[in-house]
């Protein structure tokens, strides 16, 4: 059984997956780092970043062909009907991401 390692970037140190909301991950750790930084148009950004990872079984993945459907799949209103693992290109949305582990922490300094 092949596994896939996924990454989630966050500004939260003790990240707990929310109930009834999907959690988004990337195959690419650099994309997760960018997401954790959260650089806004006004120049503000998160001062600290945390990168989490999880391994999933490749056979559990349901491919979603269009981005609008994938983008909203983890919302509370769609959560009940979403697959355990949804995929669009390099992004994944997991219904139950309980086994995440912190793999990286860093302080952002863009000044």
C-alpha positions in Angstrom: 0.0 0.0 0.0 1.6 3.3 -1.1 1.5 6.3 1.2 1.6 10.0 0.4 3.2 12.6 2.8 1.3 15.8 3.0 2.0 19.2 4.6 -0.1 21.8 6.3 1.2 25.3 7.1 -0.3 27.2 10.1 0.3 30.1 12.4 -0.9 27.9 15.3 1.6 26.1 17.6 -0.8 23.5 19.0 -3.0 22.9 16.0 -6.1 20.8 16.6 -8.1 19.8 13.6 -11.6 21.4 13.8 -14.6 19.2 13.9 -16.9 19.1 10.9 -14.4 21.2 8.8 -11.9 19.7 6.3 -8.2 20.4 6.7 -6.2 21.4 3.6 -2.7 20.0 2.8 -0.2 20.2 0.0 2.2 17.6 -1.4 4.8 20.4 -1.4 6.3 21.6 1.8 7.3 25.0 0.3 3.6 25.6 -0.5 2.7 24.8 3.1 5.4 27.3 4.2 4.0 30.0 2.0 0.5 29.3 3.4 1.8 29.5 7.0 3.5 32.9 6.3 0.2 34.3 5.1 1.8 37.4 3.4 -1.0 39.9 2.9 -1.3 42.6 0.3 -0.7 45.2 3.0 2.6 43.6 3.9 1.5 42.0 7.1 2.4 38.4 7.8 2.4 35.8 10.6 5.3 36.2 12.9 5.7 32.4 13.5 5.0 29.5 11.2 4.4 25.8 12.0 4.5 23.0 9.4 2.6 19.8 10.1 2.6 16.6 8.2 0.5 13.5 7.8 0.8 10.3 5.8 -2.2 9.0 3.9 -2.9 5.9 1.9 -2.9 6.6 -1.8 -5.9 4.3 -2.3 -8.1 6.5 0.0 -7.8 9.5 -2.4 -10.8 10.8 -4.3 -9.8 13.1 -7.2 -11.9 16.2 -7.7 -11.6 17.6 -11.2 -12.6 21.2 -10.8 -11.2 23.7 -8.3 -14.5 25.4 -7.2 -15.9 22.1 -6.0 -12.6 21.2 -4.3 -12.2 24.6 -2.7 -15.5 24.4 -0.9 -15.5 20.7 -0.1 -14.1 21.1 3.4 -16.7 23.7 4.5 -19.0 22.8 7.3 -22.0 22.7 5.0 -20.3 20.2 2.7 -18.4 18.2 5.4 -20.9 15.4 5.8 -20.8 14.4 2.2 -17.1 15.0 1.5 -14.8 12.0 0.9 -12.2 11.1 3.5 -9.5 12.5 1.3 -10.2 14.8 -1.7 -7.5 15.8 -4.1 -7.1 18.6 -6.7 -3.7 18.8 -8.4 -1.2 19.2 -5.6 -3.7 20.1 -2.9 -5.6 17.7 -0.6 -8.5 18.1 1.8 -8.8 15.6 4.7 -12.0 14.9 6.6 -10.3 13.5 9.6 -6.7 14.8 10.0 -6.2 13.5 13.6 -2.7 12.1 13.2 -0.8 15.3 12.2 2.6 15.9 13.6 4.7 19.1 13.9 7.7 18.8 11.6 9.0 22.4 11.4 8.8 25.7 13.3 10.3 29.0 12.3 10.1 32.7 13.0 9.4 34.9 10.0 11.3 38.1 9.6 10.6 40.0 6.4 11.8 43.4 7.7 
